[in-house]
Amino acid sequence: MPPPPTPTTALRPAVAADHRRQRNIVAAVITALVASLLLFVPMHAAHAADTLLSQGRTATASSTENAGTPASAAVDGNTGTRWSSAASDPQWLEVDLGASATLTSVTLNWETAYAKAFKIQTSSDGANWTDVYSTTTGTGGNQTVSVNGSGRYVRMYGTVRATGYGYSLWEFQVYGTAGGSTPPAGATLISQGRTATASSTENAGTPASAAVDGNTGTRWSSAASDPQWLQVDLGATSTISSVVLNWETAYGKAFKIQTSNDGTTWTDIYSTTTGTGGNQTLNVTGSGRYVRMYGTARATQYGYSLWEFQVYGTAGDDSGGGDNGGTTGGGGTGPIQGGGDLGPNVKVFDPSTPNIQAQLDSIFSQQESNQFGDARYQVFFKPGTYNNINDQIGFYTSVSGLGKNPDDVQINGDMTVDAGWFNGNATQNFWRSVENMALKPVSGDDRWAVAQAAPFRRMHVEGGLNLAPNGYGWASGGYIADSKIDGTVGPYSQQQWYTRDSSIGGWTNGVWNMVFSGVQGAPAQGFPNPVYTTLNTTPESRDKPYMYLDSSGNYQVFVPNMRTNASGVDWPNTPGTSIPLTQFYVAKPGVSAETINAALAQGLNLVLTPGIYHIDQPINVTRANTVVLGLGYATVIPDGGVDAMKVADVDGVKLAGFLIDAGTGKSPQLLQVGAPGSSASHASNPTTIQDVFARIGGAGPGQAGTAFEINSNDVVIDHTWLWRADHGAGVGWTTNPADEGLKVNGNNVLATGLFVEHFEKYDVEWAGQNGRTIFFQNEIAYDPPNQAAIQNGSTRGFAAYKVDSNVTSHEGWGLGSYCNFTADPSIIQDHGFEAPNTPGVKFHDLLVVSLGGMGQYAHVINDTGPGTSGTSTVPSTVTSYP
């Protein structure tokens, strides 16, 4: 392990936020200028006969130059945005058309950095490629090349650059005829959305339901053996007139179409031994409640795979008790069913799964710099041993073991986060996680260079842990809980860090603020020199619910019990309760809030599978002990100014693992726990909020009054990042307004690992009695236009953390606030912290920092503590208050 940084190196991260924002501002100005010039550049005539197939589709690339030039920018229809690659050969840009299509031409609108030699290639599976165009004399500019081919995936594969830079495309446009099923004339589709089952599935991302969802971008695929089948339940005996099979590359050479009234006895209505794959429409005559494709001989070495399986005919009457698979919240016929598949963006591996590393690399190539994209992934490893794994984890990717204990999943390799995509700067490595596995790092140390919203939970590292990016660039994380690191943890350039209920072999250094509670092996209390705040125990903690496989191979969600005065990990033999997945409503993107609320009201818990959920009414959690568990950073967006989620004033609700992204209408609050005036005691069974994050702006304009409002008593907030965005899209003092991050009105609320940034008034306002916070990281809003914009009566600026004047009991440990007033560096903030001066309100180890002199604090807390000054980025501290 490299030596700890020198004092100069240790202070280098202090200007991270300033530099990363300035870089974004310069890039934005240049992009806007180029875009304005492009308005005067004549474009080629539109393709009159063909359809533009690629715009808005999912794009991936071999690399990106930086976060401002993602793959998606080349298919967004905006000639003012672009994709650009690293400066090396070869490089590629690929677009997924969603289904196999016939291609006629491709238009490449090159930026100055064009390709001298490149190919246009197509693929049906994203793995095997066919050249449809090739040149070694590329001229750049705006090229339209005629092609003759077909495929779902199309890419530009560059082999020789024309300049010293990478490859760069303003737009990559694919024209042709879209694929997909053609409905038989005059027929009624009666299978879509019905319950589908299969003899097997290749993995959790290719469930039976994907073949009847009407989406030609999702598919069912089976195990690679014969025979296999896919069947759909039509709900009642129906007349069948035709069946359409939209095969993926792995099609059936020999198969039958069969019907049944009971799902047991089957009748053949079609049979072939010379299947051709592609898009087949079969005219058949028959009837039955169940229809299936029964495959007996595969055409490839893979299993059977169908984008869509469509049954046409006349539907029977299922009002007399037929199973529709549950109500959808809009007048269904029966109770909502729990359980089911986890959707296409949950990838499940076992030790025998082929090409695991290639699949992990594919996800990373899409997500490495996809900071504000829509793609979300959950990766699961079943119990067992995996060799030679290096999972590089990008945005919106959660990686978890499916064992009951971390050591049930042994990874001989690494779970890596680095910052190559951002030139060695880790300050924007947000929204990713790893959980419930054992790692044996190849080099002896695993690298986990993250910033906010990137938890490292329930992990066993059989070696050391390096929290800095390669090259020891800027970093501003982070959070570890319930983990055992056998070797030494090296934060190096990390500005601040919180570790809870863990065991470590050692800790090397600190920059500003390293906080430990209940950590065996933690360094001794020393703040401010060394910068350690150490509590022997954590007053209360309940580790996050997690999914695992039981001995029968069924999914369960394990809910650990509360711990008091905790120290060290709670595994193996974690006390708690297992809840089968059948007791959860497994939500998919596109489901309505009405349906989710109906499932919750029925008594089901909730799993949010990876994706984006637009809701037009709050998700209402009204039952005690309800578990709401997100996978792969599932994201809830409230539309029309509604709250995203409301939790009643009840015992023991567990919220975990999802992101709330503010909509364009102003939500009073994004999450509300307990109605205003809630007064019940939940001391014996608190509600917990863990790895639940909020964002206002960044992915687009958004606004909210308050991010989280806590009105219930006895709530534990364990790791959250509430962020009013300072970069990305939809960012500005009046563009993404939000007054407060966290507002606590309930009594006996505990926050462990609290990250709140950039709100326009108080980042945290605490009105409840007996509140406690262990670790607080904050940046004051960067963008107030002037001093007057944040004048708070006679006080200059709103405190980052305010305890209201009525409070008589409150305590905090290890709290830091930083200012970086980019719009007006002359702004003065009177203090970072504000609290009543009473013996029951106590603070330990406070600091404020001016980042490079961009504004200043006059005091640390109230009128106590030295102010910041100059550009040295040196913290001003108070070790005890009052």
N, C-alpha and C positions, 0 to 999 in steps of 0.2 A: 504493500500500500504506500502511495507517495506520502511524503512528510506533510504535516499541517502547513497551511499557507503562512507566509510572513505577515507581520502586522499590516504592511501595505496591501498585500494581496487580500487579506481578510476584509479590508474596507472597500475593496473594489466593487462588490455588488451594490453598494449604497446608491450608485447612480444608475442602476439597471433600469428602473422605471422611466427615468428621464430619457435615457438613450433610446430605449425601445419605442417610446412615444414619438421622439423627434424623428426617428427613422421612418415611422409610419406616416408622419406629417409630410416629410419630404417626398416620400413615395407617392402619397396621395396627390400632392401638388403637381408632380411630374406627370402622373397618370391623367389628371384632369386636363393639363396643357396638351398632351398628346391627343386626348379624346377630342378636344376642341378643334385641333388642326385637322383631325380625320373627318370632321363634318364637311370639309371642303374637298375631300378626295372622292372622285366618282367611283362607285362600286360596280361590279359586273352585273349584268342584267339578271333578273330572277330566273330560276329554272322553271320554265312554263309547264313542262310536261310531267315533271317529277315532283315528289313530295320530300320536303326537308324532314329527315327522320331523326336527326341527332340532337336538335336543340332541346336543352333542358334535361337531357338524359344523364345518367351517371357516367362520369368520366374519371379515369384514373391515369396515373403516369408513373414512369420509372423513377422520377425525381421531380422536385420543384425547387426553383431558385430560392424562394422565400415564401412567407405566408401570404404575400400580396399577389402571387402569381400561381394560383392553384390550377389543377387540371380542369376544374369546373368552369373556369373563366373562358375556356376555348369553345364551350358549347352553350353559352348563356345568351347569344344573340347580341351582345354588346361589344362593338369594335373598339371600345375604350378600355376594355379589360383583356388580359392575356394570360396564357400559360407560358412559363419558361422553365427550362430544365437546368440541372447542373451542367457545368462546362466540361463534359467528357462524352466519349462515344462508347457504345451505342446508347441511345435514349428513345423512349417511346411514349406516345399519348394514345389512349384507348377509350372508346365510347361503347357503352352497352346499350343497344337499341331496344332491349326489352323482349324481343322475339326475333326469330330468324326473318330476314328481309331480303328482297332482291335489290341489288345495288346497280346504279347506272353511272353515277359520277360522285366525285369528292372535290370540294373546294377548300384550299388551304390559303388563308390570309396571313401571310408571314409578317412578323415584325422584322427589324433589320437583321436579327440573328436567325438566319434561315438555314435550311439543310442543303448541302451540295449533293449528297447521295442519300436517298431514302426510298422506302417501299410503302405502299398501301397494302395492308394485309387484312384478311377476314378470318373469322373463326366461329364455329358453332358452340364451342365450350370454353373459350377464353384460354385454352392451353395449346391447342394444335392450330397452326396458322397456315394460310394459303396466300401467296402473293397474287394480287390482281393488278399491280402497277409497280414499276421499278425504274429508277433513274439514277445516274451518276453525274448529271449535268443540271441539277436544279438551279433555278434562276431567282428564287425568292419572289417577293411581290405577292400578287393575288393570282394563284394558279387554280384552274379547274381542270381536273383530269378525268377522262372517261374510263369507266371500269365495267367489267362484266363478271359478276359474282354474286354470292349470297352469304349470309351469315348473321349471327346476332351481334357479334363483336367486330368492330372495325378499328384499325389503328394505323397511325403513322409511325414507322420504325426507321429512325434516323441512324445512319452509320458513319456519315462524314459531315462535320459542321463547316459552314462557309466562313465563320468568324471565330475569334478566340472565345466567344461567349457560348452559352448553351443553345438549345433550340427554343424558338419562341413563336407562338401562334396567337394572333388576335382571335381568329375563329377557325374551327375545324368542322366543316359541314358535310354531312353524308346525305345523298339524295337517292331515291329509289321508290320501291313499293313496299309498304309495311307488311310484315307477316301477321299471323294470327288466324284464327278460325273464321271461316265464312259460314254463317248460319244457313242451313237448308231453307229454300224458299217456302214460305207459308207455314213453317214449323214453329213450335213453342219450346223454348229452352226450359226444362223442368228440373235440371240437376243442380244449377248454380246455387251455392250457399247451403246445400243440404249436407248431412253428416256423411263423411267419407272415412273409410277404414282401409287398411292394406295389410298384406301378409308380412311386410317389413318396410322399414324406411332406412335409407342410407345414413341419415343423421337427422338431428332435430331441425335442421334448416330446410329439409325436403319432406314435409309431412304430407299425408294423404289429402288433407284439406286444401293444400295449395293447388291441386288439380281441378278443384270445383269452385275456385274463388273469383273466376272471371278475369284474373290477372295473368297475362302471358309472360310476365317477368318472374313469376314464381312457379315452382314445379314440385311434383312428387317424384322421388326416385327410390328404387328398392335396393335390397342387398344384391350382390353379384352372384346369383345362383338361380336355378330353375327347379320347380315352377314358382311364379310370383303372381299376385293379383292385387287389383285395386277395385273397390266396390263403393257404390253410392246408394244411400237409403233415400228413396223418393218420398217417404212418409206415408204412402198408401199405394195400393196396386194401381198402376198406370199403364196406358197404351203407349208402346214404344214404336217410333217410326224411323228414327235414324240416330246414329251415334257418330260424333266427331272426335277423333283422336289427334291432338297436336303434339307430336312426338318431339322430344329433344333428340340429340344425336344418338343416345342410347335407346334404340327402339326395339320393338318385338318383331322377330322374324316369323315366329309361329305363335298365334294367339287366338283366343275365342272371345266373343261377346256372349255373355250369359245373363239370364234373368232368373229371379226366384221370388216366391211369395213369402218365404219364411227365413231367408238367409242361410238355409241349409241344403235344400234340394234345388239343383240348378238345371236349366234348360238352355242348350246351345241355340242361339239365333244367328250366329255368324262364326265362321272358322276359316283360317288361312294358314298356310305354311310358307307363303312367299311375301310376307309383309315388306313394304318398301320404306316405311318411316315417313317423315315429313308430316303433311297435314292431310289426314284421311277422313273422308266422309263416307260412312257406310249406311246404305239403305237397308233397313231390317224390318221384320214384322214380329211382334211379340208383345208380351205384357208381363208385369211383375212390379213388386215394390222395390226390389233390389236389382241393380244392374252392375255387372262387373266386367273388367278386362282380365282374362285369365291367360297369362303368358306362359308358354311351354319351351320356347327356344329364343334366346337373345341373339340379336344381330351383332353385338359387340361383346368385349370382355367385361363391360360394366353391367349394372343392373338394368331394369326397365325404368324409363324416365318420361313423364308426360307433363308438358306445360299446362294442358287443359284436357279434361275428359268431360265431354258434353253429351247429355242425353236429351233428345227432342221427342215430343209426342204430346199426348193429352194427359194432364195430371189427374190422379184420382182424388177422391175426397178424404182428407185426413182429419176432418174436424171431429171425428168420433174417437179420438184417442191416439191417432198416429203420432209418432215421435218426430217432431220438427227440429230436434236438437236444442230445444229450449227457446224461450222468448228472446226477442232482441230489443225489448223495451218499447216496442211499437205495436203491441197487440198480439204477441206470440201465444201459443196454446198451452204452454206448460212452464214449470219452473226453470229458471236458468241453471244450466248444468255447470258444475265445477270441473276443473282439470282440462285436459286436452293438450295438444302440441304447443310448443313454445315459439313457433313462428320461424320464418326463414333466416332471421338475423341472429339466431342462437345456434352456435356451432358447438357440437359435442364430439369430443375425441375420446377414444380409448387407445391403449398401447398398440393395438393391431391396425389402427386407422392408417391407410397409406397416405403419404405425402403431407404429413402434418405440417412440416416446416414450410412447404410451399403455400399451403393455405394460410398460415399465419403471416407469411410475407405478403401475400396478396391483400389481406386486410390492412396491414401496415402501409403498403404502398398507397392505398386509398385514403387512409386516415392520418398519415404522418403530419400533414400540414392542413388538414381539413377542419380548421378551427371553428368555423361557423357553418359547416355543412349540415345536411339532414341525416346522413347515414349514422346508424347506431349498431353496435355489435356486443354480444355477450359470448365469450368463449368459455366452455366448460371442459375440464379434464376429468374423466372418470378415474376412480381409484386404480392405482397401478404405477409402474415405473416407466418413465419416458427418457430416452437418451438423446443427446445431441440436439437439444432444443435451445433456440435463442429467440424468444418471443419479444420483438420490439413493439411496444404498446403505444399506439397513437391516440388521437382524440376520440372521445365517446366510445371507448373500448374497455370493457370490464373482463378480467380474466380470473376464473375461480376454479378451485378444486371441488369435486363432488363427493369427497369423503366426509365422514362424520368428524374426523380430526385432520389437521394439516398434514401429518405424516402419512396419511392414507394415499396421498398423491405425491410421488417422488419425481421431481424434475431434475435430472442430471443436466443442468444447463442454466440458462438465465432468463429472467423477466426484466427486460431492459427499457429504460426511458433515458434518451439522450436528446441533444438539442442541435443535431446537424442541420435540421430543416431551417433553423433560425440562427445560423452562423455561430453556434456554440452558446447562445443565450437561452437559458432555461426558464426565464421569467414568464413565459406564456405556455408552459407545458401543463395546461389545465385538463380537467374532465377525463380522467382515466383511473383505473384502479386494479389492484390485484389482491387476492383473498384466498385463504384456506388451502395452502400448499406448502410443501417443503422444497427448497431449492438447494442444489449443490453447485455453486457457480463455477464455471470453467476456469476462471483466473483466480479463484479464491474470494473475489468480491463481486457482488451484484451491483449494478449501477441503477439508481432510482433518482434521476435528476428531474424533479417535478416542481411545480408551483402549487397554486391553490386547487382545491377540489380534486385531489389525487390521492385517496387514502391507500395505505399499505396496512392491511388488516389480517390478523390471524395467520401470520406467515411464520415459517421456520426457515431461517437462512443458515445453512450449514457452512458458514464462512462469514465474511464481512459484508458491510453494506456501504456503498459510496453514494452520497446524496448530491454530488456535484456533476455537472456535465464534463465531457471530455475537454480538457484544456482549462478547467476550473473557471469557466465563464460565470456570468451573473446567474443567480438562482434565488428564488424567494418562496420556498415551500414552507411547511408541509406537515404531515400527520402520520404517525405510526400508532397502532393499537393492538393489544392482545397478541403480540408477536415475540418470537424468540430469535435473537441474532447471536449465534455462537461466537462470532468474532467481533471486531470493532466496527462501530458506526462512525464514518467520517463525513461530517457535514461540509467541511471545507468552506466553499463560498456561499453556503446557504445563509441568508440573512436571519431567518428565524425558523424555529421548528418546535413542535409539540409531540411528545411521546407519552403514551398512557398504558398502564397495566401490562408491562412487558418485561422481558429479561434481555440484557445486552452484555456482551463481553467487554465492552469499553466504549469510550466516546472521545474523539480526538480534540475538538476545538469548538469555537463558537464565534459568530460575528457580532450580532446584537443581542439576541434573545433566544436562548435555548431553555425550554421548560419541560420538566419531567414530573409526572405524578404516578405513584405506584410502580416505579420502574426499578427492578432489581439490577444492580450494577451501574446505576446512574451516577454521574459525578456529583460531588458534594455541593451544597448551596454555596454560591460565591458572588452573586450579582452585586455590583456591576463588573467586577474583575476577579475571576472570569465570569462570563455572562450567563451563569447557570442559576435557574430557579428550580429548586428540587423539593417536592413534597413526598414524604415516604409512602403515602397511600392516596388513592382517589376516593373522596367521600362517598360517592354513589356512582355506579356504572352498570350498564346492561349492554353486553356486546350485541352487535348487529345481527338480526335474523339472517340465515343463509340457507341455500338450497343444497340438498345432498341426495344420494341414492341409497335406499335401504337395501336390506339383504335380498329382497325380491326384485330389485332393479326398478323400484318405483320412486318417483320424486316425492320428497318430503321437504318441508321448510322447518328448520330447527330454530326455536326461539329461546335463547339463553335467559337464565334467571337474573334478577337484580343482584348486584354485589354491593356490600358496604365496606368502606375502608379497604379497598382492594389493593393487592400488590401482586405483580406477576401475572402470567397468562392463566386462563381458566380451563385450559385443555391439557391433556385428554380428560375424558369423563366430565365434560361440561354439564353442570346441572341445567335443566331446562325441559322444554316440551317440543315434541315433534308434531307437525300438522301436515297431513297428506295433501298433495296438490289438488286432489279432488274437492277439497274444502276451500279452494281459491277460484275466483273467476279469473281466467287467463285472458286478459284483454289484448287486443291487437290494434295497431294504428287504424284509424277510421271508425272505430266504435264510438257511439255517442255517449255523452255524459249521462243521458237518461238511462241507457242500458247499464252502465257502470253503477249508477245509484240504485237501480232496481236489484242488481246482484248484491250490493252491500246491504240493502234493506232486507233482502231475503236471508241474510246471515252468512254470506260468503265473505272470505277475505279477498284480497286483490293482488294479482301479479300484473304489472305493466311490462309487457315484452318490449324489446328495443324498437324505437321509432318515435314519431311525433304525434301527439294527441291534441287536436284542437277541440276545445269544449265550449259550449254555449251556456253552461250553468255550472256552478261549483260542484266538484266531487264532494259528496257529503258522507263523512264517516261518523256514524251515530251510535255504533255498538261498542261496548267495552271490549277491550282485548283484540280488536281488529288489527290485522297485519296488512300493511300496504307495502309491497316490495317491488322496486323497480329493477329491471335487468338492463345492462348496457346503456345506462344513462337515458332511459326512457324520459321523454320531455313533454311536459304538459303546458299548453299555451291557451290561456283564457281569452276568448273572443268577446267583443262587445262590452268590455269593462267589467266583467264578472270577476269574483274571486276564483282562484284556481282550485283551492281545497279548503273545506271547513271541517274541523273536528269538534264534535260535541264535548261538553264538560263531563267526560266519562273516564273510568279507570283504564289504564294499561294499553292504550293504543300504541302501536309501533309503526312509525313511518321510516322508510329506509330506501336509499339508493335511487333517487330520481331528481330530475332538474325541472324547475318551474321557470318558464321563459315568458316575460311579460308581453301581452298583446298590445295592439295599437290603441285600443280603448283603455282608459285609466281604471285599473282595478283598485278598489280601496285598500286591499291588502292581497298578496298572492297566497299566503297561507295564514289561516286564523285557527288557533287552538283554543277552544272555549269561547263562548259568546261574551261580549262585554258584561262585566258584573258577575262572572262565574265565581263561585265561592266554595265549592265542595272540596274536601280534602282527598288527595290521592296519594298520601304519604306511603301507604303500604304497596301501591301498585302504580307508579308514575307512568305517564306517557313519555315515550322517547322519540327523538327526532335525530336520525343518524344518516350522514352522507346525503342529506337533502339540501339542494343548492338552489339559489335564485339568481336570475339574471334579468336586468332591465337594459335593453339595447345590446348592440354587438352583432347579433344575427339580423338585425333590422330594427326599425323604430319600435319602442315600447315605453310604457309608462305605468307607474303605480304610486299610490300614496305611501304605503309601507310594504316592505317585502314580507316579513314575518311579524305577526302580532300574537303574543302569548298572553291569554287571559286566564287560563286554568292555573291552578296551584300545582306544585310538585311535578314540574316538567323537567326532563333532562334533555338538553340540546348537546349532542355529542358529534361534533365536527360538522360545521356548515360553512359555506362561503356565500355571502350575500353581496352581489356585485352590480352596482350601476356601472355599465360599461364605459371605459375610457378610450377604447379603440374598437375597430370593426365598423359595421354599417349602422346607421341610425343613432349616431352619437353626437351630442351637443347639449349645452346648458338648457335649451328649451326643446330639444328633440327627444331626449329620453329622460324626462324629469321624474324624480322620485325623492320624496322628502326624507324618509327614514328607512334604515335597514332592518333593525330589530327593535321592537317595542315590547317591553315586558311589563305587564300589569299584574300578573299572578304572583303569589308568594311562594317562597321556597323553590325557586327555579335555579337550576345549576347548568352552566355552560362549560363544556370541556372542549377546547379547540374551536375558538370563535374567530372567524375571518369575516370582516365586514368592511366594504370599501366604497368610497366616492359618492355617497349620498349627499343631497343638497342641504340638508339640515343635520340633525344628529344621526350619526351612523348607528349608535346604540343609545336608547333611552330607557332607563330602568326605573319603574314606579312601584314595583312590588317589594315587599319586605323580605329580608333574609335571602337575598339573591347572592349567588357566588359565580365567579368566572375564573377558570384556570386556563390561561393563555388567551390573549387577544391580539390579533394582527390587523392593522388598519392603515389605509392611505386615505387622507382627506380628499375630497373631490378636487381634481386637477383644474377644472374648467370654469370656475366662477370668473366672469368677465372683469370684475374689479372688486375693490374692498366693499363697496356699498351693497353688492349683490349678496353678501353673506353677513351683513351687519345684524346682530342679534340683540336688539335693544341697545343698551350701552356697551355690550360685549362685542369684541371683534371676532367674528366667526362662531360657528356652532361646534361645541366639543365633539370629538370622536366618540367619547363614552361619557354619558351624563347620567348621574344618579339624582333623581328628583329630590327636591328640598324636603318632602314629607317623609322620606325614608330614614329609618333609625338603625337599620341593620343591613349591612352589605359588606362583601369582602371580595377582593380580586388579587390574583397572583400572576405576574409575568405579562404585563400589558404594554403594547407599543403602538405608537401612531407616527405617521410620516407625512410630510407635506411636500408638494411638488406643483406649485401654482403656475402652470404653463401659460395661461392667458395673461396673467399679471403677476410677475415674480415679486412685486413690491408688497403684496398682501401680507398682513400680519395676523396670526391666529393667537388670541390671548392665551389659550391653554389647550392641550390635547385632552385633558380629563377635567370633569367638573363634578363636584359632589358636596353634600352638606358637611360642614365641619363639626362632626359629632363622634364621640368615642366608638359607637357601634358601626360606623362606616370606615372600613380599613382597606388600604391598598399596600401591596408589596411589589417592589421591583417594576417601576414604571419607567418608560423612556419615550422621548420624542426626538425626531430627526428631521432636519431639512435636507432634502435630496439636492445636493449641489448648489444650495443657496437659492432655490426657487421658492421664495417665500420663507417666513420664519415663524417660530413659536416664541411668545414672550415668556411663558412659564410651562412647566410640565403639568401640574394639577392645581387648579384654582390660581392662587398667587404664589405658589410654592414651586421651587425648582428653578434652576438657571434656564434662561432662554437659549435658543439656538442662534448662531451667528455665522456669517461668512459662508464660504462654499466648501468647507472641509468635510461635511457629511459625518460629523461626529455626534453621537447621541448625547442628549442631556438627560440625566437620570434622577430619580427619587427612589430610595430603597424602602422607605416606610412612610405612610401617611395615615392619620395625622401624626 
